[in-house]
Amino acid sequence: MDTHTTTTTSKAEIASPIQDVDDEVQHLLQILPKEEGWTSAPGMSLYFYQGFWCSANDLKPVISFQTHFQAFDSDVVVASFPKCGTTWLKALTFSTLYRSQFARDGIENPLLNFTPHQLVPFLEHDVYRNNPFPNLENVCVYKPRLFATHVPHASLPASVKDSKYQSQEPPLSLDEAFDKFYRGIYLAGPFFEHVLGYWKASQENPNKILFLKYEDLKQDISCQLKHLAMFLEVPFTEDEERQGVVEEIAKVCSFENLKELQVNKKGLSRVGVPHKDYFRKGKVGDWSNYLTPSMVERLDKLIHEKLDNSSLTFKLSSKTSMA
């Protein structure tokens, strides 16, 4: 006779997936290393989770994203470190990837009426913020699906890495903020580990991960757009190039144009940041107007320490490059 073990459990004893995540988050908040973030506003303490700093409010959606997101081979994910040209890259990718759909349907680029962040949602900040099981068909109007993330490469869900593609208090002083950055205590930081994770992955899988630098986009946007289109498998045709489609996308997505659009001048993002604050100056090397000589020296040493032997270099101004 077969032997089976049967357990009778009341409904109250069955933990839901949502409750499991809540319990895990509460446990992690008790044991993870903790530091104060760049603002003293409530809820902005940072916790060191899987090698990067994450706010308490972001921990649950990050875990939900990691646990439940199933990538399609056709998905495109814009991965970036915060405040490194994310808004611009979202606009460029959106306009390049879907340009034929706009032309076919006879509609103007939605960027004229919606912010890049509304059109390309963050997986951890937007999609999984309030629902661990969102209906992604309702999130992405266009196909293929296009998302964004600040999560480091090592902490992406396996389905992404294994797919074919892939009221506030006064802010910290510059000295305090620089020290936090230097020590890697920053949302999605440390910066260099974050960047190197994607750099190394792009070297190992160049057909799956395209590594773009803000400085290169600023220097030759047309060349970089053609490169992006090839990677997205929607290369510009000879007719499109003759008709100036590349230049038109660059113009529509330019820092100057996006900054002047009314949709980017008013209102708040989901996290309460004014849309206009996503557009500062957009100038390579402007950091030199704010950092002290001692900060520059410390940063120089840190860059060499972190990037030596990686083959990754950054052009920090019109005259200097750092590796």
Secondary structure as UniProt FT lines:
FT   HELIX           11..13
FT   HELIX           17..31
FT   STRAND          34..36
FT   TURN            42..43
FT   STRAND          45..49
FT   TURN            50..51
FT   STRAND          52..55
FT   HELIX           56..68
FT   TURN            73..74
FT   STRAND          76..79
FT   TURN            82..83
FT   HELIX           86..97
FT   HELIX           99..105
FT   HELIX           110..112
FT   HELIX           116..119
FT   HELIX           123..127
FT   HELIX           136..139
FT   STRAND          146..149
FT   HELIX           153..155
FT   HELIX           158..161
FT   HELIX           174..182
FT   TURN            183..184
FT   HELIX           191..204
FT   TURN            206..208
FT   HELIX           214..219
FT   HELIX           221..231
FT   TURN            232..233
FT   HELIX           238..242
FT   TURN            243..244
FT   HELIX           245..252
FT   HELIX           255..260
FT   HELIX           262..264
FT   TURN            270..271
FT   HELIX           275..278
FT   TURN            284..285
FT   HELIX           286..289
FT   HELIX           293..307
FT   TURN            308..309
FT   STRAND          314..315
FT   STRAND          321..322
//
